[in-house]
Amino acid sequence: VQLQASGGGSVQAGGSLRFSCAASGGTLRGYAVAWSRQAPGMDRNFVSAIHRMGGYQYYADSVKGRFTVSIDNAKKTVYLEMNSLRPEDTAVYYCAAGSSVIMSSLQSHSAYAHWGQGTQVTVSS
């Protein structure tokens, strides 16, 4: 499975962006899919994850109520809708997928075998 991420960009605080993560070379059915981000000089941290295609959903406290992850199985695409963006959301965002991710490893980068390219999001105040 290859992942192609798109949808980054620059926006003012309070604005919205939507990320897409499209899979090719296979399906995402049965996979856990996650979004992670890395700000300059910071560790990469998980933003959101879905376990087993629509089951349990995880959101970092910093994005709860503002970010929403969704899946279009027919299009083999995962979306991350980001609203009420803040300057602290500025980072490079990555999507990831894994077929063998267990619940306890949902926020473990090493559990995901497939990664999309990073996409920059810049939020200005």
C-alpha positions in Angstrom: 0.0 0.0 0.0 1.3 3.4 -0.9 -0.2 6.6 0.6 -0.4 9.9 -1.1 -1.3 12.8 1.1 -2.6 16.2 -0.1 -4.3 19.3 1.2 -1.8 21.2 3.2 -1.2 24.9 2.9 -1.3 28.2 4.6 -4.2 29.6 6.5 -5.0 32.3 9.0 -5.9 31.4 12.6 -9.5 30.3 12.8 -9.5 28.9 9.3 -10.0 25.4 8.0 -8.1 22.9 5.9 -8.9 19.3 4.8 -6.2 16.7 4.3 -6.7 13.7 2.1 -4.7 10.5 2.3 -5.3 8.2 -0.7 -4.2 4.6 -0.8 -3.0 2.9 -3.9 -1.7 -0.7 -4.5 -4.2 -2.1 -2.1 -7.2 -1.4 0.1 -7.3 0.2 3.6 -10.0 -2.2 4.8 -9.0 -3.7 8.1 -6.2 -1.1 8.5 -5.6 1.3 11.3 -5.0 4.8 9.8 -3.5 7.7 11.7 -2.4 11.3 11.3 0.7 12.5 12.9 2.5 15.9 12.9 5.9 17.3 13.6 6.6 20.9 14.4 10.1 22.4 14.0 12.3 21.2 16.7 9.6 19.0 18.2 8.9 15.2 18.3 6.4 13.8 15.9 3.1 13.3 17.7 -0.1 11.6 16.8 -3.1 13.9 16.1 -5.8 11.3 15.3 -6.2 7.6 14.5 -8.9 5.2 13.6 -8.6 1.6 14.5 -9.9 -1.1 12.1 -11.5 1.2 9.6 -14.1 3.2 11.5 -14.0 1.6 14.9 -12.3 3.3 17.8 -11.2 6.8 17.1 -8.4 8.7 18.9 -7.9 12.4 19.0 -5.1 14.3 20.8 -6.5 16.6 23.5 -5.1 19.6 21.6 -7.3 18.9 18.6 -10.5 17.4 20.1 -13.6 19.2 18.9 -11.6 20.8 16.1 -10.3 18.0 14.0 -12.4 15.1 12.5 -11.2 12.0 10.7 -13.3 10.2 8.2 -13.0 7.4 5.7 -14.3 6.8 2.2 -13.8 3.1 1.7 -14.9 3.2 -2.0 -12.3 5.9 -2.7 -9.7 4.3 -0.4 -9.1 7.7 1.1 -8.9 8.9 4.6 -9.7 12.6 5.4 -8.7 14.9 8.2 -10.9 17.9 8.5 -9.2 20.6 10.5 -11.2 23.5 11.8 -10.5 26.5 14.1 -6.9 26.2 13.3 -4.4 27.8 15.6 -0.8 28.9 15.1 0.3 26.0 17.3 -1.1 23.6 14.7 1.7 24.6 12.3 3.6 21.5 11.5 4.4 18.9 8.8 1.5 16.4 8.8 1.8 12.8 7.9 -0.7 10.0 7.3 0.0 6.4 8.1 -1.6 3.1 7.8 -1.0 -0.3 9.3 -2.6 -3.7 9.0 -1.4 -5.1 12.3 -1.9 -2.2 14.7 -3.4 -3.3 18.0 -5.3 -0.9 20.3 -2.4 -0.5 22.7 -0.1 0.5 19.8 -2.5 2.9 18.1 -0.2 5.8 19.0 3.1 4.1 18.3 4.8 5.2 15.1 6.6 1.9 14.8 3.2 0.1 14.5 2.5 1.7 11.1 4.2 0.2 8.1 3.0 2.7 5.5 3.5 6.4 5.5 2.6 9.2 3.2 4.9 12.1 2.4 4.8 15.0 4.8 2.6 17.9 4.0 3.2 21.4 5.5 0.5 23.3 7.3 1.2 26.9 8.3 -1.3 28.8 10.5 -0.6 32.5 10.9 -2.0 34.6 13.7 
